[in-house]
Amino acid sequence: TVAKRHYQLGISRDTMFDSIDYYIDLLKLYQEELGLEGTTIMRLKEMLDKTTADAYIKGVIGYTINFIVNGDNIHTYSKYDSFFKEGIKNKLEAIEKAFKEASEEHLKTEMQSHIDCKVGQILHGFGFDIMSFGAEAIRVKTIEVHKDVHNYMNQLIGYYLSKDYRKAASISNYLINAVYELIYNYEVISSRWNQDKEILIPQILNNKNYKGKLSLLVVNFFGSRTDRQFDKQCDTILKMLRNTVIKHMENFNQLFFNKVKNEVYVFVNNDLTYNFVNFYNDLMKDIELLAEDLKASNVVIGNHPVFYIYKFDINRFLEVSSEELNEIINIIKEESKTKFKELAPPLVVVDVSERKLELLEKAKANLELKDIVLKKVKNKDVDIFIQWIYDKNLKNRFFEVLARIKQGDNYIPAYKFINILQRENAMTLLDIAVISKVLENVDKIKPITNELYLNIYPPSLENGEVVGLLKELVKTLSQNEVTLNLELTEYAITTNKELFENDMKDHLFYLALDDFGTGYTNYELIGELSESGLIKTIKIDGAIVKKILDSQTYMSMVEAITMFCKRNKLRVIYEFVDSNQILEALTNIASSINFPKEFMFFQGFYLHKPNALEEEYQKLTASLPRDASLPLDTSMPSSQPNPKDESLKV
C-alpha cells in the first residue's frame, strides 16, 4: 500500500529503490542493536523490492491502458486504425495479466509471439503493407519496435520470476516506451496514408511489386440523391457496407478497405494459398444481398443501382503511368454518376480492365486539358460571361457573372474545367481570376446593369488575396452605383459573418443564399440576416426546380420555399428554368400564394444562354441613346427555344 501511494504521488522508481537501499543500510548498521538476523534483513529487502516493483509496473501499465482507452489519444482515421487501437489495448491487457500471474507466483504465464498477436497480424498484414507504400523504412522500424515490445515483455516476466524485481521494474519502463514508439510510428504511417491516399492509390496500382498480388474494387454509393442532401443516410449505408466487408476479414492478409470520400476502396490480395475465387465470389454475393435489401427498403429511388463497383486488375495497368491511372479512375467516377435510362439492378459491376485502351486515350486527353486549364487560371486568362436574370414580365433586370476558359477557338465546357479545378484544389485560383476580371470590366458592367450576382467558392473566403480583392470589388462597384450580390451557401455565410457584417456593411453589398433547398437549412440564421438587411435573395437550387413537373414532392418544396420568402420579404430566383413548362409552373406557384411580382425572378437557358460580357455590352450599348446611362430592359420572346449548352453555372 505504501509503495502504491509513493507511485501515485509521482515518486520515481529510482528514488523508491534508493530509499529502500538507505533503509536496509540503516538496518544493517544497527543490526546487532535491533537483534536482527541477516536473512531477515534480506527477506525484508526482497519484500520491499517486490512490492515497489509491483506498484510501479502495475501503475505504468494501468496508466498506459487508460491513455489508450480514454479519449482520442490514438487517432482513428478508419476502421483499420480502430483494429490497431484495439490490438494495442489487448496487448497491454495481456501484459497486465501475465504480470499478475507472475506476481501471484504462477511459474507459467502464457505469452503470445509477436506474429500471433493481433497487432503483429496487422503489421505483417496486407493492409499495413498498402498503407505504408512509399514509407517502407518506417514500416520496417515499426515491425522492429513491435518485436522489441515482445522481447521486453518476456524479459520483464523473466526477471520478475527470478526475483530480480529492480531489473523487472527497469525493463517495464523500456517496455512502455516501446509501446508509445509503436503507437507513434503507426500513426505516422496512418496519418500519411489518410492524407495522401488519393495520390498513393494510383501509384500502388502502377507498382510492379504488386504484380499478380492485387485487385481493387471501388464501391460507389450514389443513388438518385446528392450527398449534400442525405449526408447522414449516405454515412449509414457506407457503415453497413463496411460491416459487410469486415465479415470477410478472417485475418488481415486477405483484404484491406478504406473510405475515400463517399466510396469504399477494397484491395483484395489474390496471391494467397486460400481459394481466392470462392473468397471473391462470397464477398461480392454479400455486397449484392446488401444492395438488394437497401433497394427493397426504398432507400434508393429511381433507376440507379445501389452500389456501382468498378474493379481493376493491376496486371493490365502496369505500363500505364500513375497519373494516367488516376485520371482513368476519375473518368469512371464521373461515368458512375450518369443517369440510368432503364431500371438498373441493385449492384452494377464494371471491369475497367476490359476498357483499358478506350479509357487510356480519354485519360491522356484529359491530362492535356488539365494542363491547359491550370495554366490559364494561374495566368488569369479567363473570359467573363453573364447570364441574365429575368423578372415576372420577362425583362432582364440583372445578371450572374460566370467564367469561361478558351481552348483554341472554342470554350471548354464549364463542368469539365470545374471538375479539374476541384480535383486539383484550384478553385480559389479561379475566384482570384474572376474577381480580377470583373474589376477590369467595371466600365462595361455599369452601362448595362446596376446589380449583379457573383458566386464564390466557400473555402476561398479563407484566402487573404481573395478577401482583399473582394473588398476592392465591393468598394469599386459601390462607387459606380452597382450592387453586388455574393452567392454563397449557408455554411459559408455562417463561418464568415464577421467579414460581411463589419467589413462590407457600408457598401452596396448583399448576400444571396445559393443552392437553397439542399443540405441543412438554419432558418434562424436566415431570419437574423434578413432583419439586418444583409441578405435579400434566396436562389432555389436547380436540382429541385427541374423536377417540379414530374414530382409533387418537389413542387411542394418550391411552394414552401416561395412562401417562406414571401413572409420574410426576400427576393426569390428560380434557377434552371430550361423550358416554358417549368416557367409556367413556377409562375402558377407564385400566383397561387400571391407572391409579390417585384420579388420574383427567373434564371435559365430557356430565358438566356450565357454570353460573353463584351458581346452583351456591345449589343446593349449599341441600342442606347448617346446620353443614356441606365441599364436597358429587353423583353424575351415567350416562344424562344431552349438552347442546348454543355455549360455549367460557375
N, C-alpha and C positions, 0 to 999 in steps of 0.2 A: 504493500500500500504506500509506504514511504517513497519507494523507488518510482512508482507510478505518479505520485504527486510531484516529485522532482522533475519528471519528464514534462508533465503538464505545465509546470512553471517555466519551462524553456531552458532548464539547466542542461548543458551539453553532455554528450556521452563521456567525453574525456574528463570533464570536471567531476562527473559522478564516480568514475572509476578512480580518479586521483584522490577523491575523498575517502573511498574505501581503503586505498593503499595507506593513506595517512592514519586512518582509524586502526588498521591492522598493525602498522608500525608502532602505534602507541600501546596497543595490547601486548606486543612483543617486548616493548621496553619495560612495561610494568607486569610482565607475565608472572614473575615469582610472587610479587606483592598480591596479585589478584588470585594466585593459586590456579592458573590456567595451564592446561597441557597444550603442547604444540599441535597435536592433532585436532584439538578443539578449535584452536585459532584458525587452522587451515580449513576445517569444515565450515566455520563461520564465514571465512573469506569466499569459499566456494558458493555458499548460500547467498551471500550479498552480491557476488558476481552474477549468479543465475537470476536473481530477482531483478537486478538492474538491467541485465540483458533482456529479460522478458519484457520489462516495462518499455525499454527503448525500441526493441524490434516490433512488438505489438503496436506501439504508438506510431512509428513511421509507416508501417503497412496500413494501419487503420486510417491514418491521415490521407495517404495516397488514394485509398479506395474512395473516401469521401470526396476527394478532389475530383475524381473521375465521375462518380455517380451524380454528385450535386452540381447544378449549374451547367454552364456551357464551356467548361474548361478544355474539353476536346470538341473541336468544331466538327459538325456532321453535315457535310455538304450533300451527301447522298446516303442511300440505304447501305451501300458498301462501307461507308465510314461508320455507320451505326454498328455493323458487324464487327469492325475493328475495335470500337469502343467497348462493345460487349465482351469481346475476346480479352482485352486488357483487364477488364473488371474480373472476368472468370480466372485469369491467370493470377491476379493478386489474391483472390479468394482461395485459390489452390495453394499459394504460398502460405497464406494465413492458416489454412487447415493443416498443411504439412508441419508448420512450425508448432501449432497447437499439439499435434500428435507427438512431436519430438519433446516438447516441454512437459508432456504428461508421461514421458519415459517410455513411449512406444518405440521399440527398436527398429521397426519397419515403417516407413512412410512412403506413400505412393507418389511418384514424381513422373510427370509426362516428359517425353523427349521434346526437343524444340521443333520437330517435324509433326508430331501428333497433335499438339495443342492447336486451338482454333486460330490464334494469332499466326502460328507457323504455317498453317494451311493457307491463310490469306496471303502472307508474304511470299510463299512459294507458288501461289496460285496464278491462274490465267489473268485475272483482273488486275492484280498488282503489277504484273508484267506490262500490261497495256497502259495503266496509269503512269508508270514510271518511264514510259517511252521518252527517250531524249535526256533522261536523268538517271542513267544506269549506275553511275558512281554512287549516288545517294541510295539507290535501291540496294546495291551490294553492301553498303555501310549499314543500312537498316537491318538487313538479314544478319550481318555480323553482330550487331548490338543485341538482336534478339537471342542469338546463341549465347552471348555474354550473360543475358538475364538468366538463362537456364543454368549456366555454369555457376553463377553467383548463388542461385537457389540451392544447388547441390552442395556448394562449399559451406553455405550458411548452416544447412542441416547437418552436414558432416562435422563441422567444428562444434556445433551445439551438442551433438550426441557424444562427441569425445570430450565434452565438458570444458572446451576452450571457449568460454562464454564471451570473453572480451573480443576474441577474433571473430566470433559469430556476429556480435553487435557491429563490429567494424565492417564486416562483409555486407551486412544489411544496408549500410549506407551506400556502398558501391552498387548494390542490387537496385535500390530505389532510384539512384541517379541514372542507372542504365535504363530503367523503365521510362523515366522522363525523357531521356535521349531518344528512346524508341518512339515515344509519342510525338516528339518534336520532328524527327525525321519523316515519320509517316505524314504528318500534317504538311510538311514542306512539299512532299510529292502530291498529296491530295489537293492542296490549295492551288498548286501549279496546274494540275490536271483540270480542275474545275474552272480555272480562269482561262486556260488556253485550249480546251478540248476541241473547240470547233476548228482550230488551226492544226492540232495534232492528229485528229482522226484521218484526214486525207493523207497525211504523211505515213501513218501506220498502215493504211490500206495500200500504200505505194511501196512499202518496205519489203525487200526480198527475204528478210529473215522470217517473215510470216508466211512465206510461200507454202501452200499445202496445209496450213495450220488454222486459217482464219476465214470465217464467213461473217458478214454483217447483215443484220436485219434492222431496218429503220421503221418503227411503228409510228404512224401518224394518226392522231385523232383530230378530226376537224368537224365532222357532221355538217349541218347546214347553218351553224351558228358561229358567230365570231367569238374568239377567245375573250375579247374585252367584255362581251355581253354576259358570258357564262364562265367566268374565271373559276368560281368555286366548283361548278359542275365538272369542268374540264379536269380540275385537280383531283376530284373524287374518282373520275373514270381512270385517270392515269395511275392513281394509287391501286385501283382494282387490277389494272394491267400489270403493275409492278408486282403485286402479290401473286398473280398468276405465274409470272416468270420465276419468282422466288421458289415456288413449289418444285421447280426443276433444278434447283441448286443443291444437289446432294452433297457436293463439296465445292470448293472454289476453283476447280480446274476445268469445268465444262463450259461455263458461260460467264459473261460479265455484262452488266447492263448499267446504263446511265441515262438520266434525263438531260436532253439538250433542248432548251426552250420547251415547246409543247410536244416533243417527240421522245420516244424511248429508243435508244440505240442498244441493240442486243448483239454483242460479239459472241460468236459461237466457236468453240475450239473443236475443229474436226480432225485433229491429229492425236487422237487418243485410242486406247485399246478397247474402249467401250463401243457398243453398237451405235454409231453416230446417226445412222439413218432412222432407227427407231426413236432415238432421243429427239431428233429434229421433228419427226412426224408427231410425236406426243406433244411437244411444245406448241407446234402450230395448231394442233387439234384443240388444245385448251384455250388458246387465244381465239380461235374461231367460235368455240362454245360461249366464251365471254361476250364476243361480238353479237352473237345471236340473242343472248339474254338481254343485252342492252337495247338491241333493236326491238325486241318484243315488248320492252317496257317503255317504248316511245321516247327514249332519251334522245335518239337521233331521228329527226324528221326529214322528209324529202327523199330524194333518190340516192343520197350519199351512202357509201359504206360506213360502218362504224370505225373500222381500222383500215388504213391503207398502208400496206407493207411493201417497201422496196428493198430487195436483197442484192448483196454484192458478193460475188465470188472473186476474191482479190487476185487469184491466179490469172484472171482475164485482164487485170488493170495494172500489172506490174510495170509495163513500159510507158504508162501514162503518167505525166508529171502530177505531183500532189496538187498543184494549183489548178490543173485541168480537171483532176478528180473532184476537187472541192466545188468547181463550177458545175460538174455533172450532177453532184448532189443537190445543188441549188436549183438546177433545171427540173429535176424530178420533184423537188418540193413544190415548185410552182405548178407543175402538172397535177399534183395531187389535189390542188385547190379547185381544179376545173369542175364545173357542174356536170353531173351525170344526166344525160337526156333520158335514159331509161333506168328503172329501178335496179340498183346495184346490190349484189349480195352483201351480207354484213361484213365480210372480210374480202378484201381485194389484195392480191399479191402480184407484184410486178418484178420480174427478173431483169435487173438493169444490165446484166452481162449480155443478154440477147440483143440489146440495142447499142452496144458499145460504139460502133463506128458512127452511127447517126448522132449519138449524144456527144461524142468527142468532137465532131465537126461543129455542133452548136456551141460547145464549151469554148472552143477556140475563137469563134466569132464573138461570143460574149466577153471573153477576156480582152479582145481587141477593143470592143465597145467600152469596157470598163476603163481602159487606159485613156480613151478619148474623153469620157465623161469627167473623170477625176482631174485631168489636165485642164479642161475647160472651166470647171468650177473653181479650181485653185487660182486660175488666172482671171476669175470673174467674167468669163466670156459666156454670158447667158443673155438671152433676149427676154424682155418683159412683154408678156401677153396680158390681155384683160378679157374678162367675161362679164358682160353687162348683167345687172340685176334689175328686174322689171317690177313696176307697181301693178295694182289691180287692173289699171287701164292699159296695160302692156306698153307702157312708156319706160324707156331706160332711164334710171334715176342715178345709179352709181355703179361701180364695178369692183370686182375682186381681182387683185393682182396675181398673176400666175407666172411661172418660169418655164422657159423652153430652152433646149440645148440643140444646137445645129450640128449636123454631120453632113458635110458636103453641101448639097443644095436642099436637103430635107431635114426635118426636125425629128429627133429621136422621140418615140412615144414616151409620154411622161411616166407611165408605170414602169418602163424599163429603167430609166435613169434614177427614178426614186428608189427602186429595189436595190440598185447598185450602191447608191449613196447610203442607204440604211444599213446594208451589209458591211460597208466599209466605215461606218460611224462617221460619215462626212456630211450629214445633213446640216450641221452648223455652218460648214463652209458654204453651202448653198444659201442659207439665210443671210450670211455676210454678203455674198454676191448679189442677191436680190435686193436687199435694203440699199446697198451701194448704188445699184442701177436705178432704183426708184428716186434716190436723192439726185442723181444725174438728170432725171427726166421730169422734175417738178414743173418745169416750164411747159411741158407738153400735157401734164396732168391737169393743171389749173384751168386751162381754157375749156376742157371737156367735162369736168365734174367737180363738184365741191365736196365729195365724200368718196372714200374708197375703203376696201377691206383687204387686209393682208394677213396671211396665215404664217404663223411662226412655229417651228418645231420646238416643243416644250423644253428639252434639255439645252437649247440654245440660250435660254434666259439665264443660264448659269455661266455663260461665256462673257467675259468683260468686253470684248470687242463688239459682240452683238448688242449688248445693252447700251454701249456708248453710241453705236450707230443708230439704234432705235430712238434714243433720246434726241439725237440730232435730227432724225426724220420727223419726230413729233413736233419739235420746235419749228423746223423749216416749213412743214405743211401748215401749221397754225399761222405762221407769218403770211402764208399765201391763202389763208382762209379756206383751207381744205381739211376736212375732218378725217382722222384716221380711226378706223375700227380694227382692232387687233383680234384676229380669230385665234382662240385658244381653247383647249379642253379644260374641263372643270379642275382637274388636278393641277394643271399649270397655273391657273388663276389662284388656286388656294395656296400654292407654295411660293407665290411671288406677289402677294397682296401689298406688301410694303412698298415695292417698286412702283406699283400702279397708283397707290393711294397717296404717296408722298412726292415722288419724283416727276409725275406727269399730270398731276391734277389740275394745273393751271393752263393747260393747253386744250386744243380741240381734239380730244382723245377719249375713246371709249373702248370697252371690251365687248367682244361678241363671243357668246358661248357656242363653240363649234361642236359638231357631232352630237347634238343633244338627242337623248333617247337611247344612247348606248352606254353601257357601264353603269356606275352607281351615281345617282344624282343627289346632291345636297341642296334641297330646296331652301333651307335656312340661309345658306351662303348666297344663293341667287337673290333671295329677298333682301339681304343686307346690301349687296352690291347694287341692286335696283334702287333701293331707298337712298343710297349715297350718290346715285346718278352716274356711277362708274360703268354700269352695263346697261345697254339699251337694246341689244339684239340677241335673239336665240335662233340658231340655224339648225333646223331639223335634219338629222342625218339622212343622206340619200338612200342608205341601205333600208331605211324604214319607208321613205316616200315611194320608192319604186315598187313596193309590194302591196300598196293600198288597193290596187284594182283586183287582186287575187285573194286578199285576206281581210276579213272583217276585223281580225285582231289588230292588224297594223293600221287599219282605218281608224279604229277606236283610239289607238295610241296617238295618232296625229291629231285627232279631235281633242283629246285630253291635253296635249301639249299646247294646242292653239288656245284652248280655254284658259290654261294657266297664264299664257302670255297676255290674254285679254284682261284678266283680273289684275295683272301686275303692270299693265300698260307698257308691255315690251314689244318691240318690233319682231316679227317672225319672218324668216326667209326659208322658203321650202326649196331644198336642193333637189337635184336630179329630176327636174321637170323635162322629160325627154319625149313627151307625146301630148297631143291635145286632150286625150282622155284623162291623163294624170292632172293636167292643168284644170280641166273642168271639175274633176273630183275634189281637188283641193279648194277650188273656188266655192263649190257647194258646201264643203265642210265649214269654211269660214262664214259663209252666208247664213248657215243654219244656226249659228250661235251669235249672229250679229257682230262679227268681229270687225272692228273699225278698219275701213279700207286704207286709211293712211298708215296703218301699221303692217300691212300685208304685202309681201314681196315674193318674187319667184326667180329661180335661177336654174338654168339647164340648157342642154344642147338644142332642145326644141325652140327655145327662145333666141339663143345666140351661141354660135360656135366661137370658142376662144380665138382671138385675133391679136396680131401684133399691136402694141400701143402706138407705134409710129403710124401704122395704117389707119387706125381709128382716129388718131389726131388729124392726119391729113384729110380723111373723109369728112369728119365733122366740122373742122375749122374751115374747110373749103366752102361750106354752105352757109357760114355765118357772115353777117354784115361786118364791114371792116371795124366798126366801133363796138362790136358785141364782145361781151366779156363773160356772159353767163353760160353755163352748160346747156347744150342743145338737147331737147327731148325729141326722140324719134320713136314713132309708133311701130310696132312689129306686126306685119300682116298675120291675121289669125290662121291663114292657110299655109304658113311657112312649113316646109317639110322638116323632118328630123334629120339633121346632118349626121352622118356616121363619122366617128372620130375615135382614134385609139388613145386619145389624150386622157390624162387623169388629173384631177384637181391637185395642184401643188401649193 
